[in-house]
């Protein structure tokens, strides 16, 4: 079974239960925090995925890290997943939970990459562009990559709009290569 299917099988019921219990926002916040922790701490993810550490030990580690810092439902969920020997999938489950939450609430995640940091008016322009393209409320994250030289690269799920100077130079290079062949 694919990791994505496993993640959906755990994330979807958690979303439904959190909504039923009235703790949807708290669980979403916990899952976003968990995702950020996994991005920032590779050792934590390695511990979760390690076949050497027993799953009950991982459950204890998760409890010691997150107990009283996350919603009770989130803590219980982490414990159940670890006891079912599925803790190695927690990073993917957390990502999938956030994606399902965004879909349910009508949000569109988007990332804009620019050569320099953008100001508030540019941010609003990008948010409007995302809303116009997707028809959803934008959740915009920003990245700075000086290699773009100028312009921007906007990513919405599996769609990418590249209006950067470096992208245009690559297109021009490919066009010249095709014409010379």
C-alpha positions as MATLAB code, in Angstrom:
seq = 'XXXXXXXXXXXXXXXXXXXXXXXXXXXXXXXXXXXXXXXXXXXXXXXXXXXXXXXXXXXXXXXXXXXXXXXXXXXXXXXXXXXXXXXXXXXXXXXXXXXXXXXXXXXXXXXXXXXXXXXXXXXXXXXXXXXXXXXXXXXXXXXXXXXXXXXXXXXXXXXXXXXXXXXXXXXXXXXXXXXXX';
ca = [
       0.000    0.000    0.000;
       1.354    3.430   -0.893;
       2.354    5.913    1.784;
      -0.184    8.435    0.489;
      -3.043    5.951    0.857;
      -1.940    5.102    4.388;
      -1.694    8.800    5.238;
      -5.202    9.456    3.894;
      -6.600    6.483    5.822;
      -5.425    8.044    9.079;
      -5.798   11.760    8.278;
      -9.393   11.633    7.042;
     -10.923   10.042   10.170;
      -8.856   12.380   12.358;
     -10.269   15.357   10.442;
     -13.819   14.080   10.849;
     -13.364   13.304   14.549;
     -11.717   16.676   15.240;
     -14.631   18.412   13.538;
     -17.127   16.350   15.528;
     -15.348   17.106   18.824;
     -15.066   20.826   18.006;
     -11.272   20.831   18.076;
     -10.610   21.079   14.344;
      -8.589   24.308   14.551;
      -6.478   23.034   17.453;
      -5.693   19.759   15.675;
      -4.893   21.631   12.439;
      -2.503   23.848   14.357;
      -0.904   20.778   15.955;
      -0.485   19.049   12.603;
       1.028   22.153   11.026;
       3.433   22.414   13.941;
       4.289   18.728   13.613;
       4.962   19.194    9.897;
       7.246   22.158   10.622;
       9.071   20.116   13.273;
       9.622   17.326   10.752;
      10.990   19.792    8.186;
      13.332   21.366   10.729;
      14.524   18.243   12.554;
      15.715   15.351   10.399;
      16.812   13.397   13.469;
      13.218   13.382   14.764;
      11.972   11.970   11.439;
      14.810    9.425   11.423;
      13.747    8.311   14.915;
      10.150    7.861   13.736;
      11.246    5.811   10.734;
      13.898    3.773   12.551;
      13.197    0.023   12.590;
      15.631   -0.363   15.507;
      13.600    1.663   18.021;
      10.519   -0.278   19.211;
       7.166    1.345   18.487;
       6.238    1.490   22.189;
       9.448    3.432   22.868;
       8.513    5.813   20.050;
       5.066    6.203   21.631;
       6.766    7.186   24.898;
       9.023    9.655   23.088;
       6.050   11.221   21.300;
       4.165   11.459   24.584;
       7.084   13.095   26.381;
       7.524   15.651   23.581;
       3.894   16.513   22.864;
       1.927   15.739   26.033;
       0.223   18.902   27.354;
       1.622   20.893   24.384;
      -0.968   19.717   21.871;
      -4.708   19.142   21.921;
      -5.799   15.999   23.798;
      -7.150   14.498   20.567;
      -3.802   15.025   18.820;
      -1.908   13.408   21.714;
      -4.293   10.451   21.687;
      -3.945   10.150   17.914;
      -0.136   10.086   18.130;
      -0.363    7.363   20.790;
      -2.770    5.219   18.749;
      -0.721    5.545   15.565;
       2.475    4.588   17.413;
       0.813    1.598   19.094;
      -0.444    0.428   15.680;
       3.186    0.506   14.480;
       2.467    3.267   11.928;
       4.497    6.072   13.538;
       6.887    6.163   10.583;
       4.000    7.605    8.542;
       3.197   10.450   10.952;
       4.966   13.147    8.867;
       2.936   12.163    5.793;
      -0.269   11.857    7.839;
       0.237   15.366    9.224;
       0.806   16.785    5.708;
      -2.246   14.983    4.395;
      -4.349   16.218    7.311;
      -3.403   19.827    6.539;
      -4.144   19.271    2.833;
      -7.564   17.766    3.623;
      -8.297   20.611    6.043;
      -7.383   23.203    3.401;
      -9.571   21.442    0.849;
     -12.494   21.277    3.276;
     -12.183   24.941    4.267;
     -11.669   26.187    0.698;
      -8.021   27.246    0.979;
      -5.407   27.043   -1.756;
      -1.782   26.731   -0.718;
       0.586   28.604   -2.982;
       4.267   29.446   -2.908;
       5.689   32.523   -4.576;
       9.428   32.616   -5.175;
      11.013   35.947   -6.020;
      14.545   37.293   -6.386;
      13.977   39.755   -3.516;
      11.483   39.886   -0.650;
       8.033   41.195   -1.598;
       6.146   44.005    0.123;
       2.508   44.102    1.267;
       1.089   45.439   -2.010;
       2.866   42.742   -4.033;
       1.693   40.118   -1.529;
      -1.912   41.253   -2.021;
      -1.445   41.107   -5.801;
      -0.185   37.520   -5.563;
      -3.028   36.576   -3.211;
      -5.528   38.005   -5.708;
      -3.838   36.081   -8.536;
      -4.060   32.824   -6.560;
      -7.717   33.509   -5.722;
      -8.503   34.266   -9.388;
      -6.767   31.111  -10.628;
      -8.065   28.678   -8.015;
     -11.322   30.271   -6.909;
     -10.255   29.586   -3.316;
      -8.895   31.602   -0.396;
      -5.099   31.833   -0.759;
      -2.567   30.610    1.796;
       0.565   32.220    0.412;
       4.072   31.297    1.489;
       7.064   33.227    0.242;
      10.579   32.224   -0.727;
      13.517   34.305   -1.901;
      15.844   32.901   -4.557;
      18.313   35.424   -6.048;
      19.022   33.000   -8.921;
      15.669   34.011  -10.467;
      17.324   37.376  -11.284;
      13.898   39.039  -11.449;
      10.210   38.229  -11.824;
       8.535   35.426   -9.915;
       7.672   31.744   -9.847;
       4.235   30.846   -8.464;
       3.398   27.264   -7.479;
      -0.196   26.163   -6.817;
      -0.297   22.454   -6.095;
       0.888   20.742   -9.275;
       0.654   23.932  -11.351;
       3.561   26.344  -11.774;
       3.678   29.780  -13.365;
       7.242   30.843  -14.159;
       7.559   34.526  -14.992;
      11.161   34.784  -13.819;
      13.991   36.152  -15.917;
      16.011   32.972  -15.385;
      13.023   30.928  -16.629;
      12.692   33.115  -19.714;
      16.431   32.758  -20.373;
      16.130   28.961  -20.156;
      13.194   29.026  -22.588;
      15.191   31.198  -24.977;
      18.188   28.852  -24.739;
      15.974   25.836  -25.532;
      14.432   27.683  -28.471;
      17.887   28.485  -29.910;
      19.024   24.887  -29.409;
      15.993   23.570  -31.305;
      16.543   25.975  -34.199;
      20.206   25.071  -34.594;
      19.537   21.343  -34.753;
];
